[in-house]
Amino acid sequence: MKPTQHHLRKIDCHVHIVGDGSSGSGCWFKLDGLWKNFLGKMMIKGIGLPASAMDGGLDKLYVENLVQQVRESSLDAVVALAQDVPYSDDGISLEEDAQFYVPNDYVAELAREHPELIPACSIHPGRPDAMEELERCIANKMPVLKLLPNCLNVDYDDRRFIPFWERVAEAGMILLSHTGGEMTVKVFDASFGDPRKLRIPLECGVTVIAAHSAGRSGIFDADWTEHLLEMFDKYPNLYADNSALCSINRARTIKHIVPSKVQRRLIHGSDYPVPISGLGPMLMGRLGFADYWSCGKIKNNLEHDYSLKRYIGFTEASFTRMDELLIKVSN
């Protein structure tokens, strides 16, 4: 039974929207090379859609499937993410280097149609119209800003962006920023995934969620989780999510963030439609075989991830903390 409006909602703070533009959405994606093509089809099949969806009609199929999964899960809502393209240091679009694009207007429209979706915009702060786009997204009631700095070429140390961060803070918008390594999308500068880069937005008063808790993705990635944990003592407006940590390559991060002191800053996220599995947490000794086997029978991807996180030991508060933040910053 879903909670009433007087209760905090259980929210997945990290869910990607993907589309092919077939509905006029403006979305697009590129699967260059055998590995990207394989990974894309694996993700689509993993969420229960036929591989043929990649050849046409993905916009509608993807959203319908996502909304159905939310409704049939223990969750009340998910934060649906837009995706900007990278820009050069002098503000020139590098669209040719992007793997996918999801317009802010499309995500805002989806949220108006489906109350289960909380809209997150994506705006490179160095694009020429960044402030104008930010104002449009604020007017469209988009309470979250999602950025993948190492893949969008966003250097948070760039002081030219300070007015942008000040407006984000003034509007009560939450920054969900990728931290740590990345394997799925082209990386411009891996160092931009270091959580210490978030100091300027934090000092401007922005509430920040460090996605993936700054852990590794690839074998040779830097692991910045300990730096993130140190930052919690200095910045009360800094949080982290546990998205994608039920995958084999990111499960190593779990051991750093299960202590109760850290969990007070944790927020539930899945990184849907990125494939999840309890195998990684089980191999790391964070999940028993019986629980791994039981969760593996769950076909609903959002529920699968939710159940794994509960068995791993993430607190009930981690599932409602996103709603707490949304209420806090809106007041």
N, C-alpha and C positions, 0 to 999 in steps of 0.2 A: 504493500500500500504506500503510495506517495505521501510525503508529509504535507501538512496544510501550509498556508502562506505564513503562518506564525512561526514556523520552524525554519532553521537554516537548510538550504538546499545542498544536496550532494552534487558536486560539480567536477567534471573532468576539465581541467584548465588548458588542455593542450591537444586539440583535435584539428587536423588539417582538412581544408576543403580542397578538392581537386576537381577539375572539369576540363572539357575539350572545346567549350564555346558553342556546342550544338544547340543550346537553348537561347543563344544570344547573350550569354553571361559575360563574354569577354575573356574567359579563362583559356589557357592553353598550357600544353606541356610538350617537352621534347625528350625522347628516349634515345639518345645517341649512343651507339655501340651495343654489343651483345649483353654486357653486364647491366646497363641501365634498362634495356628492354626486358631482360629476365626479371630484374627487381621490380619493375613496374607491374608486370603481369602477375608476379607472385603476390604483390600487395593487393591487387584487385581481386584475385581469386581468394586470397586470405580473408577478405571481408565478406565473402559470399556472392560476389558478382562474377558473371562469366567473363573469360578473357576477351570475348568478342566486344565487350563494353568499351575496350580501348579503341575500337575501330569506328565508334559512333554512338551518340546518345548518352555519353558518360555523365553529362551535367545532371540530368534528371534522375538517372539510376543511382548515382552516388548519393545525392541528397536524400532521396526517398529511403534508401537503405540505411543511411546514417540516422535519420529521424526515427525509423522503426527500431533500430538497435537501442537508441536512447530510451524510447518508450517501454521497451521490453527488458530494460536493465534496472539495477538498483539505483541508478543515477536519476537526477531530476533535470539536469541540463549539462551542456558542454560548451566550452568556449571555442567557437568556430573561427579559424584563422585565415585571414587574407594573406597574400604574399606579393611584395613589391619586387622589382627587378634591381640588380646592382647598378650603382653609379660610380663614375670615376671621381677622383679627388676634386676635379674642377666642375662637377655637376653634370657630366655628359652621361646619358643612358648607355648602359652596357647590356642591353636586352639580349644581344646575341650570345652572351655568356650565361644566361639564366636557363634553368631546367624547367621551371614552371612559373605561372603567373595567375594570381587570383585577385580581381579588382575589389577595392573596398566597397564600392557601391553594390556589387553583387552580394557580398557577405551581409551588408546592412539589409538588403532586400530579403534575403533568406531568413534573417532574424525576425523581420516583421511578419513573415508568413508562418514561422515555426517558433513558438515560445521556448522550445527546448534548446534553441541555439542562441548563445550570447555572442554578439559580433565583436571580433577583434580586427582592427585595421592594421595595415602595414605601410609605413611611410619612411623611405630613406630620408634622414634629416638633411642630407646634402643635395637633394634634388631642387631645381630652381623654384618649384612651386610648393615646397614642403610646408610652409606656414599656411598657405591657402588650403592645401589638402587637409592639414590637421584641423583647421577650423571647420571644414565640411564634415569631417568624421565626428568631431565633437557635436555638431548640429544633428548628425545622424544617430546620436546616442550610442556611440561605439566606445565602451568603457575601457577597452584594452588595446594596447599597441604591441604588435608582435614584430620582432626583428631577429634576423639571423646574421649577426654582424660579420662573422668570418666569411660568409657566402654572399652577402650583399655589399661588402666593402664599406662597412660602417666602422669608423674609428671613434669610439666614445671619448677619446682624449682630445678630439678636435674641438677647440674652444669656440669655434664659429657656431657650433650647434647649441650653445648655452641658452639663447632665447627660445629655441625649440623645446628644450627640456623644461625650462621655466613655465612655458605655456602648458606642457603636458602635466606638470605638477599642479598648476593652478586649476586645470580642468578636472583634476581628480582621476586622471587616466592612469591605469596600471601598465607598466612596461614588462612584457614577457619576453625576455631576451635569451636566446640560445647561449649557453656557455659550455665549454669543453670541446671535444673533438667532433668531427662530422665526416661521414662517409657517403651519404646519399646524394648530396648536392656539391657542385664545384666550390672549392675553397679558394678565396683570394689571399687571405692572410690568416693563418691558423692562430696567431697571437691575439687576434681580436676576440677569440673565445675565452680569454683569461678573465675571470670575474673581477679582477682588480681594475679592469678597464671601465667598470661601471661606476667608478667613484664620482665622476662629474654629475651624471643623472641623479645619483643618490643624494649628493650634496645640494642639488637643486631642489630637492624635496620630492622626487619621483618615488613612488612605491614600485619596487622592482622584484620580479620573480626570475631567479636564475634557473633556466630550464636545464634539465638533466643533471643538476647539482654539480656542474663543472667537471664531470668525470670524462674518462676516455671513451672513445668510440672505436677507433682503429688501434692496432697493436702498439704502434709507435707514437700515439698521441701523448701529449703532456697531460698529467693529471693535476688539476688545479683545485680539487675538492677541499683540501686542507686550507688553502688560501680563502676559499669561500666561507668555511666554518670560522676562521679567524675574523672575517669581516662582519659576521653576525653580532659580535660584541660591540662593534663601533656603529653599525647602521641598523637602528630599529625598524627601518622601512625596507629592509632586505629580506627576501624569502627565497625559497627554492622549490622546484617541483621534482617529482620522481618519475617523470615521463621516460618511457623506453627502457627503464631499468629492469624490466622482465625479459629483455632480449639477451642473447648470449654475450654479445660484445660489450654491453653496458652494465651487466650484473655486478661487476667488480666494485661499482660505486656504492652498492647497498650497505656494505659493512661500515662505511663512514657516516651514514645518515640515519641509522636505526636507533642510536642512543637517544634517550628521552629529551635531553637538553636540545639536541638538534631538531627533533621532531616537532618542537614548538614552532619551527619556522617552515615546516614542510607542507606542500600542497599536492594533492593528487592530480596526476596527468598521465595520459596513455601514449601520446604521440601517434594516435590513429591516423592513417592506416598502416603505419610501420608494424611489421609482424612482431608479435610477442610470443613468448614461450616461457614456461616455468623452468625449462632445462637449465638456463644460466643460473638463476637463484638456487636451484637444487644442487648443482655442481659446486656452488660456493658455500654450501652448507646452511643456506638461509631458508630452505623449504624441504620438508619431508617428502619422501616418495609418494606416500598415500595422498597427501594434499596436492602434489604435482599431478598425479593421475586423475584425481577427482576434478580438478580445475580444467584439465585437458579435455574433458567431456563437454565443456560449455562451448557452444557454437557462437554465441553472441560475443563479439570481440571486446566490447566495452565491459561486459559483465565478466568475461574471462580475466581481463586485466585487473578489474576491481577485486575479484575474488583472490587472485594471486597476491595482491598487495595486502589484503587482510590477513592471509595466512603467513605472509612474510613477517608481519608484525607492525605494519604502519597503523597508526592510531585512527580511531573513528574521526577525530577532529581534523585529520588531514583531508578528509573527503568534504568537509563543510567549510574549511578555512577560506577557500576562494570566495564563497558567499559572504563571509565575514569581511573580507577585504573590500569587496564591491560595495557593501553597505557602509563601511568605514570611510572610503574615499569619496562617496557620494554625499556625505553629510558635511 
